[in-house]
Structure formats: C-alpha cells, structure tokens
Amino acid sequence: MDKYLIIIGGGILMVPAIKTAHEMGLKTCVMDMSEDAPALKISDEYRIASTKDIETCINKSIEFAKTHNVVGVYTQGCDVEYTVARVAEALNLPHIDIESANNCNNKIKMREQLAKYNVAGPKFAYAQNYEEAVKKAEELGYPIVVKSTDNSASRGVKIIQSKDELEDACKESLKYSFFDKRILLEEQLIGEEYSVDTVVYDGIVYPAGISDREFDFSKEYAIQTGSVTPSGLPEEIQDKMYKLMQKASNAMGIKEGAFKGDLILCGTEPKVIEITARLSGGFDSQYRKPYSFGINLIKATIDIAIGNKPDFRDLIPRWIKYSKTVCPFPKPGRVTQIKGIEELKSLNGVRNIILNIKEGDIIQDYKHCANRAGYVIICENTYEEMKALEKKVLNTLQIITEEK
C-alpha cells in the first residue's frame, strides 16, 4: 500500500514539505480549516479541520487510517506541535512526549519549564486579567513585552513603556490566544535576535543553521523585516547558542525531531526568547537554509516523524552562500497596482517571489508579522552581492496603495 504522511496545516510553508515527502516516495494528507489553503492544492488527499481543533483532527485521522497506510504525522513552520503529537499518539505513530509538546506550544508553560532548569531567558510573569497584570508589570518594571499565550508570528505581541499602554496590550494579547486566556508579561531584553534551527535525535541536538533576524522596533509592535543566512556571528557565539539549545531541549524533554529557537544576544550571552518543536518559519528552513548550505532539514525531520533514523548527510553543509528574505512594506490601504514582478523574475539571484496580496486587497496596519505583504527570497555567493540584489529588489517591486 502507498505510505501516507498526515500533515497538520495547509499554509504556504507546507508546500515544500509536501514536495519533499513526494520525493521520498510518500503520499500526503493535509488537514486545514480552509479549502483554499495552498498545500491542499498539491496534496494527494486532504481533510477539512482546524489545526487547533485537536479532537476533530484525531477523529478524521483515525478514520483516514482505516483505509490508508499512515506512517507519520508532521508539521513545520506552524505552531501545532501539540496537535501533531496528539494525532500521532492516537495512531500509535512516532511523536514527541505529549506534555513536552504542550509545554512548547504554551508560552507560559515554556517559560516555567525553562526557568525550572535555569535556561537563560527574560524575567517573566503572567496574569489572569488586566488588574492583575498591572501589579505584575510594576514588579517586572517597564518596558515590558506583553504576549498572547499560544499564538505565533508576533500575533498579540506588544512592547509597552508604561501602565498607560497596558490595558490595550492585554486586550490585544487575549484576542490572539486560543486555549489559555492568561496574559504573559516579559522584561524587554535588548540585543540582536537570531533564528536557530536544530534537529534532535537520541536526545542530541544537531546544528542546522542560524539566521540573523531583522526587526522594526520603531513602534510598539515587533515586526520582522527580514532575515539573513548564514549568521554573521563569530563561531564561538554560535557555539554558545547551540549549547543553549541543547540545554533547552533537555529542559523541555525533546528527544527526537525538529527544535527551533528564537534567541537574543545580550552582550556576549545568548538567551531564549521562545522555543518550539518544529522547524523555523518565514521560508528560513523551507528555502533559505537549503539555499545557503545545501542541507535538507525537512527530509531529516520527516524521516524522524516516520520512525526512520535521519540521514545526517542531510544536515552537513555542502557550501556557503548568502540568502535573505526581503519584505516590502507598502503603506497600509487598498492595493491599486503591483509593478515589477516580471522584472524581478529576470534578476539573477531571485529564487522565490511570494505575495500575500493582489490588486484590490486591503493591507492592514503592521501589528504582527502575518500582515506582511509578501516576501522575495534571494541568494548570492557573497554578502556584498546579496545586499546589492536586495536594493534592486526593493527598487523594482512597487506595491501602490490608496488610503482605506
């Protein structure tokens, strides 16, 4: 019988996973709540279910497995590791520990678990409501970062300077929380941020690339504006980051599979902002780290998900090139014209053009990373060539808007 991989989530980040699964001789069944999800269009099978509706995902997976040979459950670039673990458990397939998955998916539980094992990170507190948040924020000391408990892409994240901004920030965080309606408060750490991919096997963390993250902190929201691979950090700092990821993996009880961290460098010491039991999003693990290093993180983690020992050659860099996710930021409003797409396609070094908008769409205010208009992924042999190409891309792509 054909072997099937159930993939939880049908967004655009799942498209490379489906292509990789097909190259590995697997067929796929995607679960997503939207019939228009990009991954559904290329998947062999699909079932309509919200990735956060765990019981429905379990029931539909069990029904699917009655007539299909399901060998694994998988996601990547999507914060549904708890759903994946629960579905895989129900099907008696390889999965990470259920409690560990839940701890990764819930930011308060994550902070508590990391603190228990003295993994470096921000001071934090949580509150049940605004009134309690006022007291906890005073204890932490402003400025602070207010976060939703179980969402991603900076949804519900707000940086505030005083009590005057706290009530709105609490409302924003609660709006984006799914299951846990507590409010997470963290001290604002100052430093450059990094995306660290690793693959864990037999409890050992294997390096899989570090990217330098670029943010716009000019307003109260944390908006990522780009990401560069490989990192420009000295080797000894990168080594510290991988050792911190090993310590975090031990603390979270992650023994197998993908393990990704958002780290910040405070002076010469890295600290954990967030960790998750999946590969990085933002087209980092999907495209850029493969472009920059010639590695295949998706194949390695699919192998683990279906119970195979990973081929460690998939994680050994074969070359070093410089790649970047370039994000245009047109003014919020109605899109009246998009120019320069064909010119972009003709530029050497432009690998992917991914737009989230079309003419007539409304670009919302940039309150989280999911509101970004699109991405152009570029790759060149040198850093200088990459920076020159980035400038060309931003000058070529024009997204014209009018006020809403």
C-alpha positions in Angstrom: 0.0 0.0 0.0 1.0 3.6 -0.5 2.5 5.2 2.5 0.9 8.4 3.7 2.2 11.3 5.8 -0.5 13.3 7.6 0.5 17.0 7.6 -1.2 19.3 10.1 -1.6 22.7 8.5 -2.1 23.7 4.9 -0.4 27.1 4.6 2.3 28.0 2.1 5.1 26.8 4.3 3.8 23.3 4.0 4.2 23.3 0.2 8.0 22.4 0.4 7.1 19.7 2.9 4.7 18.0 0.5 7.2 18.2 -2.3 9.9 16.7 -0.1 7.5 13.9 1.0 6.7 13.1 -2.6 10.4 12.9 -3.4 10.8 10.5 -0.5 8.1 8.2 -2.1 5.4 9.3 0.4 1.9 10.5 -0.3 0.3 13.2 1.8 -3.0 14.1 3.5 -3.2 17.7 4.7 -5.5 18.9 7.4 -6.5 22.6 7.4 -9.7 24.5 8.0 -9.5 26.3 4.7 -10.3 24.7 1.4 -8.2 27.4 -0.3 -5.1 26.6 1.7 -2.1 26.4 -0.7 -0.9 23.0 0.4 -4.3 21.3 -0.2 -3.9 22.0 -4.0 -0.8 19.7 -4.3 -1.6 17.2 -1.6 -2.8 13.7 -2.6 -5.6 13.9 0.0 -7.0 16.4 2.4 -9.4 16.7 5.2 -11.1 20.0 6.4 -10.3 20.5 10.1 -8.9 23.4 12.1 -5.4 22.7 13.2 -6.4 23.9 16.7 -9.4 21.5 16.9 -7.4 18.6 18.2 -10.3 16.2 18.7 -11.6 16.7 15.1 -8.0 16.2 13.8 -7.7 13.0 15.8 -11.1 11.6 14.7 -10.5 12.4 11.0 -7.0 10.9 11.1 -8.3 7.7 12.7 -11.0 7.5 10.0 -8.4 8.1 7.3 -6.1 5.5 8.7 -8.8 2.8 8.4 -8.4 2.9 4.6 -4.9 4.3 4.2 -1.4 3.2 5.3 -0.4 6.2 7.5 3.2 6.1 8.6 3.7 9.5 10.2 2.3 12.9 11.3 4.1 16.1 10.6 4.2 19.8 10.5 6.8 22.5 10.0 6.8 26.3 10.3 3.4 26.1 12.1 2.8 26.2 15.8 0.7 23.0 16.0 3.2 20.6 17.6 0.7 19.7 20.3 -1.9 18.7 17.7 0.7 16.7 15.8 1.8 14.8 19.0 -1.8 14.1 20.0 -2.8 12.8 16.5 0.4 10.7 16.2 -0.3 9.3 19.7 -3.8 8.3 18.7 -2.4 6.5 15.6 0.4 4.8 17.6 3.0 6.6 15.5 6.3 8.3 16.4 5.8 11.5 18.3 7.4 13.7 21.0 6.2 13.5 24.5 2.7 15.0 24.8 3.5 17.1 27.8 6.6 18.4 26.1 4.7 19.3 23.0 2.1 21.2 25.1 4.9 23.0 27.0 6.4 24.1 23.7 3.0 25.3 22.4 2.1 27.3 25.5 4.5 30.2 26.1 3.8 30.4 29.9 4.4 26.7 30.4 7.5 27.1 28.2 8.9 29.9 30.4 8.2 28.0 33.5 9.9 24.9 32.3 13.0 26.7 31.0 13.2 28.7 34.3 13.0 25.4 36.3 16.2 24.2 34.6 17.9 27.6 34.7 17.9 28.1 30.9 18.7 31.8 30.3 15.8 33.9 29.3 13.8 37.1 30.3 12.2 37.6 33.7 8.5 36.9 33.3 5.1 36.9 35.0 1.6 36.1 33.9 -1.8 37.5 34.8 -5.4 36.3 34.6 -6.7 39.8 33.8 -5.8 43.4 33.4 -6.0 44.3 37.1 -3.6 41.5 38.0 -1.3 42.5 35.0 -1.0 46.0 36.5 0.6 44.6 39.7 2.8 42.1 37.8 4.1 44.7 35.4 5.1 47.0 38.2 7.0 44.1 39.8 8.8 43.4 36.5 9.5 47.1 35.7 8.8 48.8 32.4 9.4 48.5 29.5 7.8 45.1 29.1 6.6 42.8 26.3 3.0 41.6 26.5 2.3 38.4 24.7 -0.5 36.0 23.8 0.0 32.7 25.4 -0.4 30.3 22.4 0.0 32.0 19.1 2.8 32.8 16.6 4.1 35.3 14.0 4.1 38.0 16.7 0.3 38.0 16.9 -0.7 39.6 20.2 2.8 40.8 21.0 3.2 44.4 22.0 6.1 46.3 23.6 4.9 48.9 26.1 6.7 51.6 28.1 4.2 52.4 30.8 0.9 51.5 32.6 -1.0 53.8 30.2 -0.4 51.3 27.4 -1.0 48.1 29.4 -4.8 47.8 29.0 -4.8 47.9 25.2 -1.8 45.5 25.2 -3.7 43.0 27.4 -6.8 43.2 25.1 -4.5 42.6 22.1 -2.9 39.5 23.6 -6.2 38.0 24.7 -7.6 38.5 21.2 -4.9 36.1 19.8 -4.9 33.4 22.5 -6.6 30.1 21.7 -6.9 27.9 24.7 -5.0 29.7 27.6 -6.5 33.1 28.3 -3.8 34.2 30.6 -1.6 37.2 29.7 2.2 36.7 29.5 4.5 39.6 30.6 8.2 39.6 30.0 11.0 42.0 30.6 12.2 43.5 27.3 15.6 42.1 26.5 17.9 44.4 24.4 20.0 42.8 21.7 20.0 41.3 18.2 17.8 38.4 17.6 18.5 35.1 15.8 16.6 32.1 14.5 18.3 28.8 15.4 17.3 25.6 13.7 18.4 22.2 15.2 17.4 18.6 14.7 17.3 16.4 17.8 18.0 12.6 17.6 18.5 10.3 20.6 18.5 13.5 22.8 21.4 15.1 21.0 20.9 18.5 19.3 22.5 18.7 15.9 23.1 22.2 14.4 21.0 23.1 11.4 21.8 26.8 10.8 21.5 30.2 12.4 19.9 33.2 10.7 20.2 36.9 11.7 16.7 38.3 12.2 15.9 42.0 11.4 13.2 43.8 13.2 11.4 47.2 13.2 11.0 48.3 16.8 10.2 51.9 16.0 6.6 51.3 17.1 5.1 49.2 19.9 4.8 46.0 17.7 7.6 43.6 16.9 7.6 43.3 13.1 10.3 41.2 11.5 11.5 43.0 8.3 14.0 40.4 7.0 16.3 37.5 7.8 19.8 36.7 6.6 21.5 33.3 6.4 24.2 32.4 7.4 24.6 34.4 10.6 27.4 36.9 10.8 28.1 35.9 14.4 31.6 34.7 15.5 31.9 30.9 15.7 32.3 30.9 19.5 29.0 32.8 19.9 27.2 30.4 17.6 28.6 27.5 19.6 27.2 29.1 22.7 23.8 29.2 21.0 23.8 25.6 20.1 24.8 24.6 23.6 21.9 26.7 25.0 19.6 24.9 22.6 20.9 21.6 24.0 20.1 22.8 27.5 16.7 24.0 26.4 16.0 20.6 24.7 16.9 18.8 27.8 14.6 21.1 29.9 11.7 20.6 27.5 12.1 16.9 27.2 12.5 16.9 23.4 14.3 13.7 22.4 13.6 13.5 18.7 12.6 15.8 15.9 12.8 19.5 15.0 13.7 22.0 17.7 13.9 25.7 16.8 14.8 28.7 19.0 14.4 32.4 18.8 17.4 33.6 20.7 18.7 37.1 21.6 22.3 38.0 22.2 22.7 40.2 25.3 26.3 41.3 25.3 28.1 38.0 24.6 25.5 35.8 26.2 22.5 34.3 24.3 19.1 34.0 26.0 16.0 32.2 24.9 13.1 34.3 23.7 11.0 31.4 22.5 11.5 27.7 21.5 9.2 25.4 19.6 9.2 21.7 18.5 9.2 22.5 14.8 11.4 24.0 12.1 11.6 27.7 11.6 9.0 29.6 9.5 9.5 32.6 7.3 10.8 30.5 4.5 14.0 30.0 6.6 14.2 26.2 6.9 12.0 25.7 3.9 14.2 27.6 1.3 16.9 29.8 2.7 19.0 27.4 4.8 18.9 24.8 1.9 20.0 27.6 -0.5 22.7 28.8 1.9 24.1 25.4 3.0 22.8 22.7 0.7 21.1 20.9 3.6 17.7 19.3 3.8 16.0 20.0 7.2 12.6 18.9 6.0 13.8 15.5 4.8 15.7 14.9 8.1 12.7 15.7 10.2 10.2 13.8 8.0 12.5 10.7 8.4 12.2 11.1 12.2 8.4 11.6 12.0 8.0 8.2 10.2 10.3 6.4 12.5 13.5 6.3 10.4 17.0 7.3 11.6 17.8 10.6 9.8 20.5 10.6 7.2 22.9 13.0 8.9 24.3 13.9 5.4 21.1 15.9 5.1 22.4 18.2 7.8 26.1 18.7 6.7 26.7 22.0 4.9 27.9 21.4 1.3 28.6 25.1 0.5 28.2 28.6 2.0 26.0 31.2 0.1 24.2 34.2 1.4 20.4 34.3 1.3 17.8 36.7 2.6 14.0 37.0 2.9 13.3 40.6 1.7 10.0 42.0 2.8 8.3 45.0 1.1 6.3 47.3 3.4 3.8 49.3 1.3 1.6 51.8 3.1 -1.5 50.3 4.6 -4.5 50.7 2.4 -6.2 49.3 -0.7 -3.7 47.9 -3.3 -4.3 49.7 -6.6 -1.3 48.4 -8.5 1.6 45.9 -8.3 4.5 46.6 -10.6 7.9 45.0 -11.2 7.0 41.2 -10.9 8.3 40.3 -14.3 11.4 42.4 -13.8 12.1 40.6 -10.5 11.8 37.2 -12.2 14.6 38.2 -14.6 17.1 39.2 -11.8 19.7 36.5 -11.2 19.7 35.5 -7.6 16.0 36.0 -7.1 14.8 32.5 -6.1 11.2 32.9 -4.9 8.6 35.6 -5.1 5.7 35.1 -2.7 3.0 37.7 -2.5 0.2 37.6 0.1 -1.8 40.3 -1.6 -3.3 41.2 -5.0 -4.8 44.3 -6.5 -8.0 45.3 -4.6 -6.8 43.7 -1.3 -6.6 45.8 1.9 -3.2 45.9 3.6 -3.8 46.3 7.3 -1.6 48.1 9.8 1.5 46.2 10.6 0.6 44.9 14.1 2.1 41.4 13.6 4.2 39.5 11.1 1.2 37.8 9.5 0.2 41.2 8.0 3.3 41.4 5.8 2.5 41.9 2.1 4.9 39.4 0.7 8.4 38.0 0.5 11.2 37.9 -2.1 13.8 35.3 -1.3 17.3 36.0 -2.8 20.6 34.1 -2.8 24.1 35.2 -3.9 27.6 33.9 -3.5 28.8 36.8 -1.3 27.2 39.0 1.3 28.0 42.1 -0.7 26.3 40.7 -3.8 23.3 39.8 -1.7 23.0 43.3 -0.3 23.2 44.8 -3.8 20.5 42.5 -5.0 18.3 43.3 -2.0 18.5 47.0 -3.0 17.5 46.1 -6.6 14.5 44.1 -5.4 13.1 46.9 -3.2 13.6 49.4 -6.0 11.9 47.1 -8.6 8.9 45.8 -6.7 6.3 48.5 -6.3 3.1 47.9 -4.4 0.9 51.0 -4.7 -1.9 51.6 -2.3 -4.5 54.2 -1.5 -5.9 55.1 1.9 -8.6 52.9 3.2 
